[in-house]
Amino acid sequence: MLASSKVVIPRQRENICLGLKASNHGNMWTMLVQGCIRLLQTLRMKLSVEDPTHIVYTTLRVLDLIIISYSRGHISPPEKVTTKTNSLRSFFRISGTQIYSSSNPCQPHKGAITLARRKLECLDGFLDNKEVWVFHGEQSDPRRKQPLYLSTLPEDFADIWGPMWKMTDSSDATRILRYDLEHGSIIPLERSLEGSGFKANLAMDEELCHWVSDNKLRRKGDLMDVTIISKPRLLIGARKRMKLEENRDCHCDASCITRDFRNSCLLQQVGTNKPQRRVDAEAVNGALGGGITGLQVTYSMVTKIEPGRTFKESLIKRWSHDQQRRNPYVLIKRAAVEMSFCTHNSRRIRLIDLFSTKTILRLVDAINPIKDQECNAAVKEILKSDPVKLIDLYIEKPGWREEIAGLVSSCLETLCDTGIKQEMAQPISLFWMYHHEEYILMLPRSSHRWSGFIQDSLQSCAFVVFEEKCLIMEAGRGCQHASKDGKSKAPKGFDSLFESALVVNDRMSQPAGLKLLKKGKTKDSTCWDVSKLERGSTFKMGDSGGLEVIRPLSRTRLLVKWFPKNPFKAGFHEFLSRIVEKEPELHHMEYDGEVITGDPLPISIFVVA
């Protein structure tokens, strides 16, 4: 058997004819070499070497293995000897006067022919899942795992794996319906329900066929109205039926798919939805006028906008009411903001870190939502030391889940009105607690222009607290109050900053000067080099507006300013989306804490007020 994209069984009368008809003994060697070359060409195993001795010895050894393999039905090993590791031999390499064997096939090389085990496409059921011995020429790789088709004449198939019976139409003996075997039958492709996945080249004299078991053949019922076998050769290997099959060689993983969906702006947080415009009332009026006015018809329609649900509203709803749908890992999202009560510099933090701020710890002490004393003590200890362990506690202690969920939902509901609403005129709202008094602090947007960047949307939100911290930075506002030794520090003339991170969408055209860098000792991670970005370069941020570069602070940090989304352009796109279905508008994203394998590290950004 010969391997390409299909296994071919040549006609047996051609297999041993070397064409040795010369009577002159001086020309015998030349004729022998030419006969060997013709035989190897017939077997589709032409060698690229020119050494006559190599060709003759290789051909004779191929004939030896052909006879041995044929005598064992091309299934059993040519000999029962195993390798040094006592594993069954899976290939023989023939090169000149030598034969190498091992349990691990290796790549082909010049001047060698390999006999290796391979799997057949659909005859594996007929052969009880046994592999067959197949010859590979220099251009065929014996290491490939792809199953092979089998091209053969019916009489050759019967000679190797018979008996075989030709089943014809009772009314016309020339119409071949199928070939019956000891178990199963060989039927043409149409009778196998239009099998798919055909990968071999179908020759003019070949009929694409498939082996089916006796049980499946009986279930097929009437076979008289389908295509007959009309070609002399059978190409066996069509799929059993048209169906989806799992490709285990695919290297795509969940991180790649998630990254593609995210960069295509196709992902939406669970439980969120956009505002919907619906028809509330329709009216059609007709009036018959006199003169030339004739019939007058008027139509009117009243629409209402049903409010959508932002990510913040969805998050609070699930923790407050949907007991079975609480996902503790959502607390790792960077969906909170803490603002320094001294400098008004702010930064994104994880929701779970929000519960360890002084402001929220005072709230927890005041409302005391956990009644179980043991649980209450464990939770407070965790919040003061390592708040991430609260997630582990929630998972490992099912009996405490309601208590912990009550704490989370109470805090989130208290902060539901913080941040920036979708109404542009609203100030930025922060939760502040002094002693046991709760307040909502309202700060004007004019002094914190970056606040529009954290506006609640379908993808992100901000639970904002006013925290007893003094957050400073060289490029931002410094300490505004006296130090502990009583010395007053001169306030720096900078505006407040908002610290976050930017995820670059690689499906968009990037600003000039932005490029990827390898990072780390092993160079297995990448980051964006922003040192060459020019002032005025912009990053579109979807519903969150956009960011304009002021200057790079380092190779991986940017000082930017925020600008709002054009309301007229946004309204026009919304109007068009109701008329014509459009692809989502691509944009970059604020980093929410989700780590996707293979992503470049996000760019640290500082948004000025």
Residue pairs with C-beta under 8 A, 6 or more apart in sequence:
1 7
1 8
1 9
1 69
1 74
1 132
1 133
1 134
1 135
1 150
2 8
2 10
2 43
2 44
2 45
2 134
2 135
2 137
3 116
3 118
3 134
3 135
3 136
3 137
3 140
3 142
3 148
4 44
4 140
5 148
5 149
5 199
5 200
5 201
6 148
6 149
6 150
6 151
6 200
6 201
6 235
6 237
7 118
7 120
7 132
7 134
7 148
7 149
7 150
7 151
8 44
8 151
8 152
9 150
9 151
9 152
9 153
9 156
9 157
9 160
10 42
10 43
11 153
11 156
12 156
12 159
14 42
15 39
15 42
15 43
15 66
16 63
17 35
17 39
18 32
18 35
18 36
18 38
18 39
19 31
19 34
19 35
19 38
20 28
20 31
20 32
20 35
21 31
22 28
22 31
29 52
32 56
33 52
33 55
33 56
36 55
36 56
36 58
36 59
36 60
37 46
37 55
39 59
40 46
40 47
40 55
40 58
40 59
40 62
43 62
43 135
44 137
45 62
45 113
45 135
45 137
45 138
46 137
46 138
47 54
47 55
47 58
47 111
47 113
47 137
47 138
48 110
48 111
48 138
49 55
49 110
49 111
51 96
51 111
53 96
54 95
54 96
54 111
57 96
57 97
58 94
58 95
58 96
58 111
58 113
61 94
61 97
61 99
62 94
62 113
62 135
65 78
65 92
65 94
65 115
65 135
66 135
68 78
68 79
69 78
69 115
69 133
70 160
72 78
73 160
73 161
74 132
74 133
74 160
75 127
75 130
75 131
75 132
75 133
77 88
77 89
77 133
78 92
78 115
78 133
79 89
81 89
82 88
82 89
82 103
83 89
83 101
83 102
83 103
85 103
87 103
88 103
89 101
89 102
89 103
90 102
90 103
90 104
90 105
90 116
90 117
91 101
91 102
91 104
91 105
91 106
91 114
91 115
91 116
91 117
91 142
92 99
92 100
92 101
92 114
92 115
92 116
93 99
93 100
93 101
93 106
93 112
93 113
93 114
93 115
94 112
94 113
94 114
94 115
95 111
95 112
95 113
96 111
105 114
105 116
105 142
105 143
106 142
106 143
107 141
107 143
108 114
108 136
108 137
108 138
108 139
108 140
108 141
108 142
109 138
110 138
111 138
112 138
113 135
113 136
113 137
113 138
114 135
114 136
114 140
114 142
115 133
115 134
115 135
115 136
116 133
116 134
116 136
116 142
117 131
117 132
117 133
117 134
118 131
118 132
118 134
118 142
118 144
118 147
118 148
119 131
119 132
119 145
119 147
119 148
120 127
120 132
120 147
120 148
120 149
120 150
120 236
120 237
121 147
121 148
121 149
121 150
121 236
121 237
121 238
122 210
122 211
122 236
122 237
122 238
122 239
122 240
123 150
123 211
123 236
123 237
124 130
124 147
125 184
125 211
125 213
126 161
126 181
126 183
126 184
126 211
127 161
134 142
134 148
136 142
145 249
146 199
147 237
148 237
149 199
149 200
149 235
149 236
149 237
150 234
150 235
150 236
150 237
151 200
151 203
151 206
151 233
151 234
151 235
151 236
152 233
152 234
152 236
153 232
153 233
153 234
154 164
154 166
154 179
154 234
157 164
157 179
157 234
158 164
161 181
162 181
163 181
163 182
164 179
164 180
164 181
165 179
165 180
165 181
166 176
166 179
167 176
167 177
167 178
167 179
167 180
167 185
168 174
168 175
168 176
168 177
169 175
169 177
169 224
169 228
175 228
176 228
176 229
176 230
177 187
177 223
177 224
177 228
177 229
178 185
178 186
178 187
178 188
178 191
178 217
178 223
178 229
179 185
179 186
179 229
179 234
181 211
183 213
183 214
184 211
184 212
184 213
184 214
184 217
185 211
185 212
185 214
185 217
186 209
186 210
186 211
186 234
186 236
187 209
187 210
187 212
187 217
187 223
188 207
188 208
188 209
188 210
188 226
188 227
188 228
188 229
189 195
189 208
189 209
189 210
189 227
189 238
190 226
190 227
191 210
191 220
191 223
191 226
191 227
192 210
192 212
192 238
192 239
192 240
192 241
193 241
193 242
194 241
194 242
195 210
195 238
195 239
195 240
195 241
195 242
196 239
196 242
197 239
197 245
198 208
198 237
198 238
198 239
200 235
200 237
202 208
202 235
203 233
203 235
205 231
205 232
205 233
206 231
206 233
206 234
206 235
207 229
207 230
207 231
207 233
207 234
207 235
208 235
208 237
208 238
209 229
209 234
209 235
209 236
209 237
209 238
210 236
210 237
210 238
210 239
210 240
211 236
212 220
212 240
216 240
253 597
255 596
255 597
255 598
255 599
256 598
258 267
258 596
259 596
259 598
259 599
261 267
262 589
262 596
263 505
263 506
263 507
263 586
264 507
264 584
264 586
265 542
265 584
265 585
265 586
265 587
266 584
267 459
268 458
268 459
269 311
269 314
269 458
269 459
270 314
271 309
271 311
271 314
271 315
271 317
271 318
272 308
272 309
272 310
272 311
272 313
272 314
272 458
272 459
273 308
273 309
273 458
274 308
274 458
275 305
275 306
275 307
275 308
276 305
276 306
276 308
277 303
277 304
277 305
277 306
277 578
278 303
278 304
278 305
278 306
279 301
279 302
279 303
280 302
280 303
280 304
281 301
281 302
282 299
282 300
282 301
282 302
283 299
283 300
283 301
284 297
284 298
284 299
285 297
285 298
285 299
285 300
286 295
286 296
286 297
286 298
287 295
287 296
287 298
288 294
288 295
288 296
289 295
289 296
308 458
309 317
310 422
310 456
310 457
310 458
310 461
311 335
311 456
311 457
311 458
311 459
311 460
311 461
312 335
312 416
312 419
312 456
312 461
312 462
312 463
313 416
315 330
315 335
315 412
315 461
316 409
316 412
316 413
316 416
318 325
318 326
318 327
319 326
319 405
319 408
319 409
319 412
320 409
320 412
320 413
323 402
323 405
326 401
326 405
328 391
328 394
328 395
329 391
330 351
331 350
331 351
331 352
331 390
331 391
331 408
332 350
332 351
332 352
332 388
332 391
332 593
333 350
333 351
333 592
333 593
333 594
334 348
334 349
334 350
334 351
334 500
334 591
334 592
334 593
335 350
335 351
335 460
335 461
335 462
335 463
335 592
336 348
336 349
336 350
336 351
336 353
336 354
336 462
336 463
336 464
336 465
337 346
337 347
337 348
337 349
337 419
337 454
337 462
337 463
337 464
337 465
337 498
338 346
338 347
338 349
338 354
338 357
338 464
338 465
338 467
338 469
339 345
339 346
339 430
339 464
339 465
339 466
339 467
340 346
340 467
340 469
340 470
340 471
341 432
341 466
341 467
341 468
341 469
342 469
342 470
342 471
342 479
342 480
342 481
343 470
343 471
343 472
343 476
343 477
343 478
343 479
343 480
343 496
344 443
344 447
344 448
344 477
344 496
345 471
345 472
345 473
345 476
345 477
345 496
345 497
345 498
345 499
346 450
346 464
346 471
346 496
346 497
346 498
346 499
347 471
347 498
347 499
347 500
348 498
348 499
348 500
348 501
348 590
348 591
350 593
351 463
352 387
352 388
352 390
352 391
353 387
354 360
354 411
354 463
354 465
355 361
355 364
355 383
355 387
355 390
355 407
355 408
355 411
356 383
356 384
356 387
357 465
357 467
358 467
358 468
359 431
359 432
359 433
359 465
359 466
359 467
359 468
360 411
360 465
361 383
361 384
362 433
362 435
362 436
363 411
363 414
363 431
363 433
363 438
364 380
364 383
364 407
364 411
366 433
366 436
366 438
367 410
368 376
369 403
369 406
369 407
369 410
370 376
370 379
370 403
370 404
370 406
370 407
371 403
372 400
372 403
375 397
375 400
375 403
375 404
376 403
378 393
378 400
379 390
379 393
379 403
379 404
379 407
382 389
382 390
382 393
383 390
390 404
393 400
393 404
394 400
394 401
394 404
394 405
412 463
414 431
414 438
415 431
415 463
415 464
415 465
417 429
417 440
418 429
418 430
418 431
418 440
418 462
418 463
418 464
418 465
419 428
419 429
419 454
419 455
419 456
419 461
419 462
419 463
419 464
420 426
420 428
420 429
420 451
420 452
420 454
420 455
420 456
420 462
421 455
421 456
422 455
422 456
422 457
424 452
424 564
427 442
427 443
427 444
427 445
428 442
428 443
428 444
428 445
428 448
428 451
428 464
429 440
429 441
429 442
429 443
429 464
430 440
430 441
430 443
430 464
430 465
430 466
431 438
431 439
431 440
431 441
431 463
431 464
431 465
431 466
432 438
432 439
432 440
432 441
432 465
432 466
433 439
441 466
443 451
445 451
445 452
447 495
447 496
447 609
448 496
448 498
448 609
449 561
449 562
449 608
449 609
450 496
450 497
450 498
450 561
450 562
450 607
450 608
450 609
451 498
452 544
452 545
452 562
452 564
453 498
453 500
453 541
453 544
453 545
453 547
453 562
453 590
453 607
454 460
454 462
454 464
454 498
454 544
455 462
455 543
455 544
456 462
457 542
457 543
457 544
458 543
459 542
459 543
459 589
459 592
460 544
460 590
460 592
470 479
470 481
472 478
472 479
473 497
473 499
473 606
475 494
475 497
475 553
475 559
475 606
476 492
476 494
476 495
476 496
476 497
476 606
476 608
477 491
477 492
477 494
477 495
477 496
477 497
478 489
478 491
478 492
478 494
479 489
479 491
480 489
480 491
481 489
482 488
482 489
483 489
494 608
495 608
495 609
496 609
497 606
497 607
497 608
497 609
498 606
498 607
498 609
499 604
499 605
499 606
499 607
500 590
500 591
500 605
500 607
501 590
501 591
501 602
501 603
501 604
501 605
502 539
502 547
502 558
502 588
502 589
502 590
502 591
502 602
502 603
502 605
503 588
503 589
503 590
503 591
503 599
503 602
504 510
504 514
504 528
504 539
504 588
504 600
504 602
504 603
505 586
505 587
505 588
505 589
507 586
508 540
508 586
508 587
508 588
511 533
511 534
511 537
511 538
511 539
511 549
512 532
512 533
512 534
512 537
513 530
513 531
513 532
513 533
513 534
513 537
514 528
514 529
514 530
514 532
514 533
514 537
515 528
515 529
515 532
516 526
516 527
516 528
516 529
516 600
517 526
517 527
517 528
517 529
517 555
518 525
518 526
519 525
519 526
519 527
519 601
525 600
525 601
526 600
526 601
527 556
527 600
527 601
527 603
528 556
528 600
528 601
528 603
529 555
529 556
530 549
530 552
530 555
530 556
530 557
530 558
530 603
531 552
531 554
531 555
532 552
533 549
533 552
533 558
534 549
535 549
535 550
535 551
536 548
536 549
537 548
537 549
538 546
538 547
538 548
538 549
539 546
539 547
539 549
539 560
539 588
540 546
540 586
540 587
540 588
541 547
541 587
541 588
541 589
541 590
542 565
542 585
542 587
542 588
542 589
543 565
544 565
544 590
545 562
545 563
545 564
545 565
546 562
546 563
546 565
547 560
547 561
547 562
547 563
547 605
547 607
548 560
548 561
548 562
548 563
549 558
549 559
549 560
550 558
550 559
550 560
550 561
550 608
551 558
551 559
552 558
552 559
553 559
553 606
556 601
556 603
556 604
557 603
557 604
557 605
557 606
558 603
558 604
558 605
558 606
559 605
559 606
559 608
560 605
560 606
560 607
560 608
561 607
561 608
562 607
573 582
573 585
576 582
591 602
